[in-house]
Amino acid sequence: MNGEIISYTVIRTPPVGFEGAPYCVAIIDTGEKRVTARVAGYEDGQSVQIGGTVVALEEPDELGATFKFPM
């Protein structure tokens, strides 16, 4: 399932227990609902855009991401 980024932020200084900074957290419109999710594959300095596409992962990754940036 693909989704569209409605809004996002890049976390550079995470709270205790949330490793892997920097990382992207986005509000994603899946067509059925909007979800807030960590997006796998963010690299520091990467351009992220509202309206951009993300792809749902079958299972959360080791850091809890449930979507990823397309390759």
HELIX and SHEET records of a PDB file:
SHEET    1   A 6 ASN A   2  ILE A  11  0                                        
SHEET    2   A 6 TYR A  23  ASP A  29 -1                                        
SHEET    3   A 6 ARG A  34  ALA A  40 -1                                        
SHEET    4   A 6 PHE A  67  LYS A  68  1                                        
SHEET    5   A 6 THR A  53  ALA A  56 -1                                        
SHEET    6   A 6 ASN A   2  ILE A  11 -1                                        
END                                                                             
